[in-house]
Amino acid sequence: MKVSEILQVKGSILYTINPDQQLSEAASIMAEKDIGSLVVMEFGDLAGMLTFREVLRALHDNGGTVGGGTVRKHMDDHPITVTPDTEVNEVRRIMLEKHARYLPVMNAKTILGVISFYDVARAVLEAQSFENRMLKAYIRDWPGETAEQAAE
């Protein structure tokens, strides 16, 4: 399975923010939309990622408030990216090794979407469930032994 298949199921909604917007504004958007990440875009290009991890770090650093900083100050300005052709097993490895919960999907310089750890887990579970159903159907339809074969 490839990343492109996950994006087809997930859809193409992409939540973005400008790096010069306030972190408090980003946190509000994330809470309102019930999302864990925002793609940071500048001049039409991917500038970084802001996830709930960076927001929590800012809360910790500022004694329980988000503070007055901008997204640029807190974002990951070199996020790990994948392509539509990246295999899901490779994505799982990357996410586990790099502790990345969200990966932008890029086709050259164009961002196609973001996949989350949840999206990958759901896709793998659905693929395994489908495979399991097919195997069970195949076993049920297994040709039975004829009387001659049983006697041999």
DSSP file (Angstrom, degrees, kcal/mol; ACC not computed):
  #  RESIDUE AA STRUCTURE BP1 BP2  ACC     N-H-->O    O-->H-N    N-H-->O    O-->H-N    TCO  KAPPA ALPHA  PHI   PSI    X-CA   Y-CA   Z-CA
    1    1 A M              0   0    0      0, 0.0    87,-2.7     0, 0.0    88,-0.3   0.000 360.0 360.0 360.0 143.3    0.0    0.0    0.0
    2    2 A K  B >>  -A   87   0A   0     85,-0.2     4,-1.1    86,-0.1     3,-1.0  -0.722 360.0-110.0-113.9 162.9    1.2    3.5   -0.8
    3    3 A V  H 3> S+     0   0    0     83,-2.0     4,-2.3    80,-0.3     3,-0.3   0.839 114.9  65.3 -58.3 -35.9    0.7    6.9    0.7
    4    4 A S  H 3> S+     0   0    0     80,-2.3     4,-1.7     1,-0.2    -1,-0.3   0.852  98.8  53.3 -58.6 -34.6   -1.4    7.9   -2.3
    5    5 A E  H <> S+     0   0    0     -3,-1.0     4,-1.5    79,-0.3    -1,-0.2   0.871 107.5  50.3 -68.8 -36.7   -4.0    5.3   -1.3
    6    6 A I  H  X S+     0   0    0     -4,-1.1     4,-2.8    -3,-0.3    -2,-0.2   0.917 109.8  50.8 -65.9 -42.7   -4.2    6.7    2.2
    7    7 A L  H  X S+     0   0    0     -4,-2.3     4,-2.6     1,-0.2    -2,-0.2   0.857 105.5  56.5 -63.9 -35.3   -4.8   10.2    0.9
    8    8 A Q  H  < S+     0   0    0     -4,-1.7    -1,-0.2    -5,-0.2    -2,-0.2   0.910 114.1  39.1 -62.4 -41.4   -7.6    9.0   -1.4
    9    9 A V  H  < S+     0   0    0     -4,-1.5    -2,-0.2     1,-0.2    -1,-0.2   0.904 118.4  47.9 -74.0 -42.2   -9.5    7.6    1.6
   10   10 A K  H  < S-     0   0    0     -4,-2.8     3,-0.2     1,-0.2    -2,-0.2   0.863 104.2-134.0 -69.0 -38.1   -8.6   10.5    3.9
   11   11 A G     <  -     0   0    0     -4,-2.6    -1,-0.2    -5,-0.2    -2,-0.1  -0.457  21.1 -83.0 101.2 178.4   -9.5   13.3    1.5
   12   12 A S        +     0   0    0     -2,-0.2     2,-0.3    -4,-0.1    -1,-0.1   0.107  67.7 138.4-116.1  21.7   -7.6   16.5    0.6
   13   13 A I        -     0   0    0     -3,-0.2     2,-0.4   101,-0.0   101,-0.3  -0.538  30.2-173.6 -69.5 129.4   -8.6   18.9    3.4
   14   14 A L        -     0   0    0     -2,-0.3     2,-0.6    99,-0.1    24,-0.1  -0.985  13.9-155.0-130.9 121.2   -5.4   20.8    4.4
   15   15 A Y        +     0   0    0     -2,-0.4    24,-2.7    22,-0.2     2,-0.3  -0.855  23.4 178.6 -98.7 124.6   -5.2   23.2    7.3
   16   16 A T  E     -b   39   0B   0     -2,-0.6     2,-0.3    22,-0.2    24,-0.2  -0.785  14.7-170.9-124.5 164.4   -2.5   25.8    6.9
   17   17 A I  E     -b   40   0B   0     22,-2.2    24,-2.4    -2,-0.3    21,-0.0  -0.980  27.9-112.4-149.7 155.8   -1.1   28.8    8.7
   18   18 A N    >   -     0   0    0     -2,-0.3     3,-1.7    22,-0.2    53,-0.3  -0.690  26.3-126.6 -87.7 142.6    1.4   31.6    8.0
   19   19 A P  T 3  S+     0   0    0      0, 0.0    53,-2.8     0, 0.0    54,-0.3   0.710 107.2  58.7 -65.0 -18.3    4.6   31.5   10.0
   20   20 A D  T 3  S+     0   0    0     51,-0.2     2,-0.1    50,-0.2     3,-0.1   0.441  83.3 103.4 -92.6   1.3    4.1   35.1   11.2
   21   21 A Q  S <  S-     0   0    0     -3,-1.7    50,-2.7     1,-0.1    51,-0.3  -0.450  85.0 -91.4 -76.8 158.2    0.7   34.4   12.8
   22   22 A Q  B  >  -E   70   0C   0     48,-0.2     4,-1.7     1,-0.1     3,-0.4  -0.386  23.0-129.3 -70.8 144.9    0.6   34.2   16.6
   23   23 A L  H  > S+     0   0    0     46,-2.8     4,-2.7     1,-0.2     5,-0.2   0.861 110.4  59.7 -60.8 -36.0    1.0   30.8   18.2
   24   24 A S  H  > S+     0   0    0     45,-0.4     4,-1.9    43,-0.3    -1,-0.2   0.871 103.7  50.8 -61.4 -36.4   -2.2   31.5   20.2
   25   25 A E  H  > S+     0   0    0     -3,-0.4     4,-2.3     2,-0.2    -1,-0.2   0.904 109.9  49.8 -66.4 -42.0   -4.1   31.8   16.9
   26   26 A A  H  X S+     0   0    0     -4,-1.7     4,-2.6     1,-0.2    -2,-0.2   0.922 109.5  51.0 -62.0 -44.4   -2.7   28.5   15.7
   27   27 A A  H  X S+     0   0    0     -4,-2.7     4,-2.2     1,-0.2    -1,-0.2   0.890 109.5  51.2 -61.9 -39.0   -3.7   26.8   18.9
   28   28 A S  H  X S+     0   0    0     -4,-1.9     4,-2.9     2,-0.2    -1,-0.2   0.919 110.3  48.4 -63.3 -44.4   -7.2   28.1   18.5
   29   29 A I  H  X S+     0   0    0     -4,-2.3     4,-2.7     1,-0.2     5,-0.2   0.932 111.4  50.0 -61.3 -45.8   -7.5   26.8   15.0
   30   30 A M  H  X>S+     0   0    0     -4,-2.6     5,-2.1     1,-0.2     4,-0.7   0.896 114.1  45.1 -61.6 -40.2   -6.2   23.4   16.1
   31   31 A A  H  <5S+     0   0    0     -4,-2.2     3,-0.4     3,-0.2    -2,-0.2   0.928 114.4  47.8 -69.3 -45.2   -8.7   23.3   18.9
   32   32 A E  H  <5S+     0   0    0     -4,-2.9    -2,-0.2     1,-0.2    -1,-0.2   0.892 119.3  38.5 -62.9 -41.1  -11.7   24.5   16.8
   33   33 A K  H  <5S-     0   0    0     -4,-2.7    -1,-0.2    -5,-0.2    -2,-0.2   0.519 105.0-128.4 -88.6  -6.2  -10.9   22.1   13.9
   34   34 A D  T  <5 +     0   0    0     -4,-0.7     2,-0.3    -3,-0.4    -3,-0.2   0.947  61.0 139.2  55.5  52.6  -10.0   19.2   16.3
   35   35 A I      < -     0   0    0     -5,-2.1    -1,-0.2    -6,-0.2    -2,-0.1  -0.872  53.6-145.5-125.2 157.8   -6.7   18.6   14.5
   36   36 A G  S    S+     0   0    0     -2,-0.3    16,-1.8     1,-0.1     2,-0.3   0.421  77.3  32.3-103.8  -0.3   -3.2   17.9   15.7
   37   37 A S  E     - C   0  51B   0     14,-0.2     2,-0.4    15,-0.1    14,-0.2  -0.998  53.9-155.6-154.9 155.6   -1.2   19.8   13.1
   38   38 A L  E     - C   0  50B   0     12,-2.8    12,-2.4    -2,-0.3     2,-0.5  -0.995  24.0-128.5-129.1 139.4   -1.1   22.7   10.8
   39   39 A V  E     -bC  16  49B   0    -24,-2.7   -22,-2.2    -2,-0.4     2,-0.7  -0.766  22.9-140.1 -84.7 127.1    1.0   23.0    7.7
   40   40 A V  E     -bC  17  48B   0      8,-2.8     7,-3.5    -2,-0.5     8,-1.5  -0.810  24.5-173.2 -93.4 117.8    3.0   26.3    7.8
   41   41 A M  E     + C   0  46B   0    -24,-2.4     2,-0.4    -2,-0.7     5,-0.2  -0.906  11.7 177.6-116.6 138.6    3.0   27.9    4.3
   42   42 A E  E >  S- C   0  45B   0      3,-2.5     3,-1.7    -2,-0.4   -24,-0.0  -0.973  74.2 -10.5-141.6 125.6    5.0   30.9    3.2
   43   43 A F  T 3  S-     0   0    0     -2,-0.4     3,-0.1     1,-0.3    -1,-0.1   0.837 128.6 -56.3  56.2  35.7    4.9   32.3   -0.4
   44   44 A G  T 3  S+     0   0    0      1,-0.3     2,-0.3    66,-0.0    -1,-0.3   0.488 118.0 103.9  79.4   3.7    3.1   29.2   -1.5
   45   45 A D  E <  S-C   42   0B   0     -3,-1.7    -3,-2.5    65,-0.1     2,-0.4  -0.820  82.6 -95.0-117.4 156.8    5.7   26.8   -0.2
   46   46 A L  E     +C   41   0B   0     63,-0.3    -5,-0.2    -2,-0.3     3,-0.1  -0.564  41.5 171.1 -67.0 121.0    6.0   24.5    2.8
   47   47 A A  E     -     0   0B   0     -7,-3.5     2,-0.3    -2,-0.4    -6,-0.2   0.623  57.2 -58.0-105.3 -20.5    7.8   26.4    5.5
   48   48 A G  E     -C   40   0B   0     -8,-1.5    -8,-2.8    30,-0.1    -1,-0.4  -0.985  49.4 -89.8 167.5-173.1    7.3   23.9    8.3
   49   49 A M  E     -CD  39  76B   0     27,-2.0    27,-3.1    -2,-0.3     2,-0.5  -0.983  19.5-160.2-130.9 142.7    4.9   22.0   10.5
   50   50 A L  E     +C   38   0B   0    -12,-2.4   -12,-2.8    -2,-0.4     2,-0.2  -0.989  20.2 175.1-121.6 121.2    3.3   23.0   13.7
   51   51 A T  E >>  -C   37   0B   0     -2,-0.5     4,-1.6   -14,-0.2     3,-0.7  -0.711  49.6 -98.1-118.7 171.6    1.9   20.1   15.8
   52   52 A F  H 3> S+     0   0    0    -16,-1.8     4,-2.6     1,-0.2     5,-0.2   0.766 120.2  67.3 -60.8 -23.0    0.4   19.9   19.3
   53   53 A R  H 3> S+     0   0    0    -17,-0.3     4,-2.1     2,-0.2    -1,-0.2   0.929 102.3  44.1 -61.9 -45.5    3.9   18.8   20.5
   54   54 A E  H <> S+     0   0    0     -3,-0.7     4,-2.1     2,-0.2    -2,-0.2   0.870 113.0  51.9 -68.4 -36.1    5.3   22.3   19.7
   55   55 A V  H  X S+     0   0    0     -4,-1.6     4,-2.3     2,-0.2    -2,-0.2   0.924 110.6  47.9 -65.6 -43.7    2.2   24.0   21.3
   56   56 A L  H  X S+     0   0    0     -4,-2.6     4,-2.5     1,-0.2    -2,-0.2   0.890 109.6  53.2 -63.7 -38.8    2.6   21.9   24.5
   57   57 A R  H  X S+     0   0    0     -4,-2.1     4,-2.7     2,-0.2    -1,-0.2   0.913 109.1  49.2 -62.3 -41.5    6.3   22.7   24.6
   58   58 A A  H  X S+     0   0    0     -4,-2.1     4,-1.8     2,-0.2     7,-0.2   0.904 109.6  51.9 -64.2 -41.2    5.5   26.5   24.4
   59   59 A L  H  <>S+     0   0    0     -4,-2.3     5,-3.3     2,-0.2     6,-0.5   0.925 112.4  45.9 -59.0 -44.8    2.9   26.1   27.2
   60   60 A H  H ><5S+     0   0    0     -4,-2.5     3,-1.3     1,-0.2    -2,-0.2   0.931 113.2  48.4 -63.8 -46.9    5.6   24.4   29.3
   61   61 A D  H 3<5S+     0   0    0     -4,-2.7    -1,-0.2     1,-0.3    -2,-0.2   0.768 113.4  48.4 -66.3 -26.2    8.2   27.0   28.5
   62   62 A N  T ><5S-     0   0    0     -4,-1.8     3,-0.7     3,-0.3    -1,-0.3   0.085 118.6-103.6-105.0  22.4    5.8   29.9   29.2
   63   63 A G  T < 5S-     0   0    0     -3,-1.3    -3,-0.2     1,-0.2    -2,-0.1   0.840  86.6 -36.9  63.9  35.4    4.5   28.7   32.6
   64   64 A G  T 3 <S+     0   0    0     -5,-3.3     2,-0.3     1,-0.4    -1,-0.2   0.443 119.1  95.5  98.5   0.3    1.2   27.4   31.3
   65   65 A T  S <  S-     0   0    0     -3,-0.7    -1,-0.4    -6,-0.5    -3,-0.3  -0.882  74.8-127.7-118.4 157.0    0.4   30.1   28.7
   66   66 A V        -     0   0    0     -2,-0.3     3,-0.4     1,-0.2    -1,-0.1   0.835  48.5-149.5 -69.7 -31.4    1.0   30.0   25.0
   67   67 A G        -     0   0    0      1,-0.2   -43,-0.3    -5,-0.1    -1,-0.2  -0.288  28.4 -70.9  87.4-177.4    2.8   33.3   25.2
   68   68 A G  S    S+     0   0    0    -45,-0.1    -1,-0.2    -2,-0.1    -2,-0.0   0.228  84.9 124.3-102.6  14.3    3.1   36.0   22.5
   69   69 A G        -     0   0    0     -3,-0.4   -46,-2.8     1,-0.1   -45,-0.4  -0.201  57.6-114.5 -74.7 165.6    5.4   34.2   20.1
   70   70 A T  B  >  -E   22   0C   0    -48,-0.3     4,-0.8   -47,-0.1     3,-0.5  -0.478  27.3-107.7 -91.7 167.0    4.8   33.6   16.4
   71   71 A V  H >> S+     0   0    0    -50,-2.7     4,-2.4   -53,-0.3     3,-1.1   0.888 118.1  63.0 -58.1 -40.9    4.3   30.2   14.7
   72   72 A R  H 34 S+     0   0    0    -53,-2.8    -1,-0.2   -51,-0.3   -52,-0.1   0.855  98.4  55.2 -54.6 -38.7    7.8   30.7   13.1
   73   73 A K  H 34 S+     0   0    0     -3,-0.5    -1,-0.3   -54,-0.3    -2,-0.2   0.793 121.0  28.1 -66.0 -28.8    9.4   30.7   16.6
   74   74 A H  H << S+     0   0    0     -3,-1.1    -2,-0.2    -4,-0.8    -1,-0.2   0.612  95.7 103.8-111.8 -16.4    7.9   27.3   17.5
   75   75 A M  S  < S-     0   0    0     -4,-2.4     2,-0.8    -5,-0.1   -25,-0.2  -0.160  76.5-110.7 -70.0 161.2    7.4   25.4   14.3
   76   76 A D  B     -D   49   0B   0    -27,-3.1   -27,-2.0     1,-0.1    -1,-0.1  -0.853  31.8-169.1 -86.4 110.2    9.5   22.5   13.0
   77   77 A D  S    S+     0   0    0     -2,-0.8    -1,-0.1     1,-0.3   -27,-0.1   0.433  79.0  45.0 -89.0   3.1   11.1   24.2   10.0
   78   78 A H  S    S+     0   0    0    -29,-0.1    -1,-0.3     2,-0.0   -30,-0.1  -0.449  79.2 179.2-136.5  63.6   12.5   21.0    8.5
   79   79 A P        -     0   0    0      0, 0.0     2,-0.3     0, 0.0    24,-0.1  -0.332  34.7-110.0 -69.0 148.4    9.7   18.5    8.7
   80   80 A I        -     0   0    0     22,-0.2     2,-0.3    18,-0.1    -2,-0.0  -0.599  42.5-164.9 -71.9 134.1   10.2   15.0    7.4
   81   81 A T        -     0   0    0     -2,-0.3     2,-0.3    22,-0.2    24,-0.2  -0.829  11.9-159.9-121.8 161.5    8.2   14.5    4.2
   82   82 A V  B     -f  105   0D   0     22,-2.3    24,-3.2    -2,-0.3     9,-0.0  -0.859  16.3-125.5-130.0 168.0    7.0   11.6    2.2
   83   83 A T    >   -     0   0    0     -2,-0.3     3,-1.5    22,-0.2   -80,-0.3  -0.671  31.1-105.2-108.6 167.4    5.9   11.2   -1.4
   84   84 A P  T 3  S+     0   0    0      0, 0.0   -80,-2.3     0, 0.0   -79,-0.3   0.776 121.2  55.3 -61.2 -24.6    2.6    9.6   -2.8
   85   85 A D  T 3  S+     0   0    0    -82,-0.2     2,-0.2   -83,-0.2     0, 0.0   0.474  78.1 118.6 -89.4  -2.0    4.7    6.6   -3.9
   86   86 A T    <   -     0   0    0     -3,-1.5   -83,-2.0     1,-0.1   -82,-0.2  -0.453  69.1-119.2 -66.2 133.1    6.2    5.9   -0.4
   87   87 A E  B >>  -A    2   0A   0    -85,-0.2     4,-1.9    -2,-0.2     3,-0.5  -0.457  15.6-123.2 -73.0 145.8    5.2    2.5    0.8
   88   88 A V  H 3> S+     0   0    0    -87,-2.7     4,-2.7     1,-0.3     5,-0.2   0.847 111.1  57.7 -60.7 -36.5    3.2    2.4    4.1
   89   89 A N  H 3> S+     0   0    0    -88,-0.3     4,-1.9     1,-0.2    -1,-0.3   0.880 106.8  49.0 -63.3 -35.0    5.8    0.1    5.8
   90   90 A E  H <> S+     0   0    0     -3,-0.5     4,-2.6     2,-0.2    -2,-0.2   0.896 110.0  51.6 -67.9 -40.1    8.4    2.8    5.1
   91   91 A V  H  X S+     0   0    0     -4,-1.9     4,-2.9     2,-0.2     5,-0.2   0.920 108.9  50.7 -61.5 -44.2    6.1    5.5    6.5
   92   92 A R  H  X S+     0   0    0     -4,-2.7     4,-2.3     1,-0.2    -1,-0.2   0.918 110.9  48.8 -60.0 -43.4    5.6    3.4    9.7
   93   93 A R  H  X S+     0   0    0     -4,-1.9     4,-2.9     2,-0.2     5,-0.3   0.934 112.7  47.5 -62.4 -46.5    9.3    3.0   10.1
   94   94 A I  H  X S+     0   0    0     -4,-2.6     4,-2.7     1,-0.2     6,-0.4   0.934 112.1  49.6 -60.0 -47.8    9.9    6.7    9.6
   95   95 A M  H  X>S+     0   0    0     -4,-2.9     5,-1.2     1,-0.2     4,-0.7   0.898 115.2  43.6 -61.7 -41.1    7.2    7.7   12.1
   96   96 A L  H  <5S+     0   0    0     -4,-2.3     3,-0.3    -5,-0.2    -2,-0.2   0.933 117.2  44.1 -71.0 -45.5    8.5    5.3   14.7
   97   97 A E  H  <5S+     0   0    0     -4,-2.9    -2,-0.2     1,-0.2    -3,-0.2   0.874 123.6  35.0 -68.3 -37.2   12.2    6.1   14.3
   98   98 A K  H  <5S-     0   0    0     -4,-2.7    -1,-0.2    -5,-0.3    -2,-0.2   0.417 102.3-124.9 -98.8   0.9   11.7    9.9   14.2
   99   99 A H  T  <5 +     0   0    0     -4,-0.7     2,-0.6    -3,-0.3    -3,-0.2   0.883  55.2 158.9  55.6  40.5    8.8   10.1   16.6
  100  100 A A      < +     0   0    0     -5,-1.2    -1,-0.2    -6,-0.4    -2,-0.1  -0.850  27.1 178.7-100.2 122.1    6.8   11.9   13.9
  101  101 A R  S    S+     0   0    0     -2,-0.6    16,-2.0     1,-0.2     2,-0.4   0.645  73.5  40.2 -92.7 -17.7    3.0   11.8   14.3
  102  102 A Y  E     - G   0 116D   0     14,-0.2    14,-0.2    15,-0.1    -1,-0.2  -0.998  63.3-174.0-136.9 132.0    2.3   13.9   11.1
  103  103 A L  E     - G   0 115D   0     12,-2.7    12,-2.5    -2,-0.4   -22,-0.2  -0.983  21.5-133.6-128.5 122.9    4.1   13.8    7.8
  104  104 A P  E     - G   0 114D   0      0, 0.0   -22,-2.3     0, 0.0     2,-0.6  -0.492  19.9-136.6 -67.6 142.3    3.5   16.2    4.9
  105  105 A V  E     -fG  82 113D   0      8,-3.3     7,-3.3   -24,-0.2     8,-1.0  -0.914  26.7-170.4-104.6 119.3    3.0   14.4    1.5
  106  106 A M  E     - G   0 111D   0    -24,-3.2     2,-0.5    -2,-0.6     5,-0.2  -0.884  25.6-166.5-117.2 140.5    4.9   16.2   -1.2
  107  107 A N  E >  S- G   0 110D   0      3,-3.0     3,-2.0    -2,-0.4     2,-0.5  -0.911  79.4 -54.5-119.0  99.1    5.0   15.8   -5.0
  108  108 A A  T 3  S-     0   0    0     -2,-0.5    -2,-0.0     1,-0.3     0, 0.0  -0.583 122.4 -22.0  61.3-116.7    8.1   17.8   -5.9
  109  109 A K  T 3  S+     0   0    0     -2,-0.5     2,-0.5    -3,-0.1   -63,-0.3   0.352 118.9  99.9-101.6   6.0    7.3   21.2   -4.3
  110  110 A T  E <   -G  107   0D   0     -3,-2.0    -3,-3.0   -65,-0.1     2,-0.5  -0.803  67.1-140.0 -97.5 127.7    3.6   20.7   -4.1
  111  111 A I  E     -G  106   0D   0     -2,-0.5    -5,-0.2    -5,-0.2     3,-0.1  -0.747  19.1-179.5 -86.8 127.6    2.0   19.6   -0.9
  112  112 A L  E     -     0   0D   0     -7,-3.3     2,-0.3    -2,-0.5    -6,-0.2   0.656  56.7 -62.2 -99.2 -20.9   -0.8   17.1   -1.4
  113  113 A G  E     -G  105   0D   0     -8,-1.0    -8,-3.3     2,-0.0     2,-0.4  -0.971  48.7 -89.5 162.9-173.2   -1.8   16.6    2.2
  114  114 A V  E     -G  104   0D   0   -101,-0.3     2,-0.4    -2,-0.3  -101,-0.0  -0.999  27.3-156.1-131.6 133.3   -0.7   15.4    5.6
  115  115 A I  E     -G  103   0D   0    -12,-2.5   -12,-2.7    -2,-0.4     2,-0.2  -0.906  11.7-153.6-110.3 143.0   -0.9   11.9    6.9
  116  116 A S  E  >  -G  102   0D   0     -2,-0.4     4,-2.2   -14,-0.2   -14,-0.2  -0.631  32.6-107.0-108.2 166.6   -1.0   11.1   10.6
  117  117 A F  H  > S+     0   0    0    -16,-2.0     4,-2.6     1,-0.2     5,-0.2   0.890 123.9  54.1 -55.9 -40.3    0.0    8.1   12.7
  118  118 A Y  H  > S+     0   0    0    -17,-0.3     4,-2.7     2,-0.2    -1,-0.2   0.912 105.6  51.8 -61.2 -44.7   -3.8    7.5   13.0
  119  119 A D  H  > S+     0   0    0      1,-0.2     4,-2.2     2,-0.2    -2,-0.2   0.908 112.3  46.1 -59.5 -42.7   -4.3    7.6    9.2
  120  120 A V  H  X S+     0   0    0     -4,-2.2     4,-2.5     2,-0.2     5,-0.2   0.928 112.6  49.2 -67.0 -45.7   -1.6    5.0    8.8
  121  121 A A  H  X S+     0   0    0     -4,-2.6     4,-2.4     1,-0.2    -2,-0.2   0.912 112.6  48.4 -60.9 -42.7   -2.8    2.7   11.6
  122  122 A R  H  X S+     0   0    0     -4,-2.7     4,-2.6     2,-0.2    -1,-0.2   0.915 111.6  49.3 -64.5 -43.0   -6.4    2.8   10.2
  123  123 A A  H  X S+     0   0    0     -4,-2.2     4,-2.3    -5,-0.2    -2,-0.2   0.909 112.7  47.1 -63.4 -42.7   -5.2    2.1    6.6
  124  124 A V  H  X S+     0   0    0     -4,-2.5     4,-2.6     2,-0.2     5,-0.2   0.924 112.5  49.7 -65.7 -44.1   -3.1   -0.9    7.8
  125  125 A L  H  X S+     0   0    0     -4,-2.4     4,-2.5    -5,-0.2    -2,-0.2   0.920 111.9  48.1 -60.5 -44.6   -6.0   -2.2   10.0
  126  126 A E  H  X S+     0   0    0     -4,-2.6     4,-2.3     2,-0.2    -1,-0.2   0.901 112.2  49.1 -64.6 -40.2   -8.4   -2.0    7.1
  127  127 A A  H  X S+     0   0    0     -4,-2.3     4,-2.4     2,-0.2    -2,-0.2   0.912 113.1  46.8 -65.4 -41.8   -6.0   -3.7    4.7
  128  128 A Q  H  X S+     0   0    0     -4,-2.6     4,-2.5     2,-0.2    -2,-0.2   0.884 111.6  51.2 -67.8 -37.8   -5.4   -6.5    7.2
  129  129 A S  H  X S+     0   0    0     -4,-2.5     4,-2.5    -5,-0.2    -2,-0.2   0.913 111.0  48.4 -64.4 -42.6   -9.1   -6.9    7.8
  130  130 A F  H  X S+     0   0    0     -4,-2.3     4,-2.4     2,-0.2    -2,-0.2   0.939 112.6  48.1 -61.9 -47.0   -9.8   -7.1    4.1
  131  131 A E  H  X S+     0   0    0     -4,-2.4     4,-2.5     1,-0.2    -2,-0.2   0.900 110.9  51.7 -60.3 -41.7   -7.0   -9.7    3.7
  132  132 A N  H  X S+     0   0    0     -4,-2.5     4,-2.4     2,-0.2    -1,-0.2   0.914 109.6  48.8 -61.6 -44.8   -8.4  -11.7    6.6
  133  133 A R  H  X S+     0   0    0     -4,-2.5     4,-2.3     2,-0.2    -2,-0.2   0.901 111.6  50.0 -62.7 -40.7  -11.9  -11.7    5.1
  134  134 A M  H  X S+     0   0    0     -4,-2.4     4,-2.4     2,-0.2    -2,-0.2   0.911 110.9  48.7 -65.7 -42.2  -10.5  -12.9    1.7
  135  135 A L  H  X S+     0   0    0     -4,-2.5     4,-2.5     2,-0.2    -2,-0.2   0.912 111.9  49.1 -63.6 -42.0   -8.5  -15.7    3.3
  136  136 A K  H  X S+     0   0    0     -4,-2.4     4,-2.4     2,-0.2    -2,-0.2   0.903 111.6  49.0 -64.3 -40.8  -11.5  -16.9    5.4
  137  137 A A  H  X S+     0   0    0     -4,-2.3     4,-1.7     2,-0.2    -1,-0.2   0.896 111.3  50.5 -64.9 -39.2  -13.7  -16.8    2.2
  138  138 A Y  H  < S+     0   0    0     -4,-2.4    -2,-0.2     2,-0.2    -1,-0.2   0.915 111.0  48.0 -64.4 -43.2  -11.0  -18.8    0.4
  139  139 A I  H >< S+     0   0    0     -4,-2.5     3,-1.4     1,-0.2    -2,-0.2   0.902 109.7  52.7 -65.3 -40.9  -10.8  -21.4    3.1
  140  140 A R  H 3< S+     0   0    0     -4,-2.4    -1,-0.2     1,-0.3    -2,-0.2   0.854 111.0  47.6 -61.9 -34.2  -14.6  -21.8    3.3
  141  141 A D  T 3< S+     0   0    0     -4,-1.7    -1,-0.3    -5,-0.2    -2,-0.2   0.339  80.9 132.7 -90.5   7.3  -14.7  -22.4   -0.5
  142  142 A W    <   -     0   0    0     -3,-1.4     2,-0.1    -4,-0.1    -3,-0.1  -0.358  68.3-106.6 -58.4 131.2  -11.8  -24.9   -0.3
  143  143 A P        -     0   0    0      0, 0.0    -1,-0.1     0, 0.0     3,-0.1  -0.405  36.3-126.7 -64.9 134.0  -12.9  -28.0   -2.3
  144  144 A G        -     0   0    0      1,-0.1     2,-0.2    -2,-0.1    -3,-0.0  -0.296  30.2 -89.5 -75.9 163.4  -13.8  -30.9    0.0
  145  145 A E        -     0   0    0      1,-0.1     2,-0.1     4,-0.1    -1,-0.1  -0.503  39.2-130.1 -72.1 140.4  -12.2  -34.3   -0.3
  146  146 A T     >  -     0   0    0     -2,-0.2     4,-2.0     1,-0.1     5,-0.2  -0.452  26.8-106.5 -81.1 164.9  -14.0  -36.7   -2.6
  147  147 A A  H  > S+     0   0    0      1,-0.2     4,-1.5     2,-0.2     5,-0.1   0.848 121.2  54.4 -61.6 -34.6  -14.8  -40.2   -1.3
  148  148 A E  H  > S+     0   0    0      1,-0.2     4,-1.1     2,-0.2    -1,-0.2   0.915 108.0  47.9 -67.0 -42.4  -12.1  -41.7   -3.5
  149  149 A Q  H  4 S+     0   0    0      1,-0.2     3,-0.3     2,-0.2    -2,-0.2   0.876 110.5  52.0 -66.2 -37.3   -9.4  -39.3   -2.1
  150  150 A A  H  < S+     0   0    0     -4,-2.0    -1,-0.2     1,-0.2    -2,-0.2   0.838 107.7  52.9 -67.9 -32.6  -10.5  -40.1    1.5
  151  151 A A  H  <        0   0    0     -4,-1.5    -1,-0.2     1,-0.2    -2,-0.2   0.759 360.0 360.0 -74.7 -25.0  -10.2  -43.9    0.8
  152  152 A E     <        0   0    0     -4,-1.1    -1,-0.2    -3,-0.3    -2,-0.1   0.491 360.0 360.0 -72.1 360.0   -6.6  -43.6   -0.5
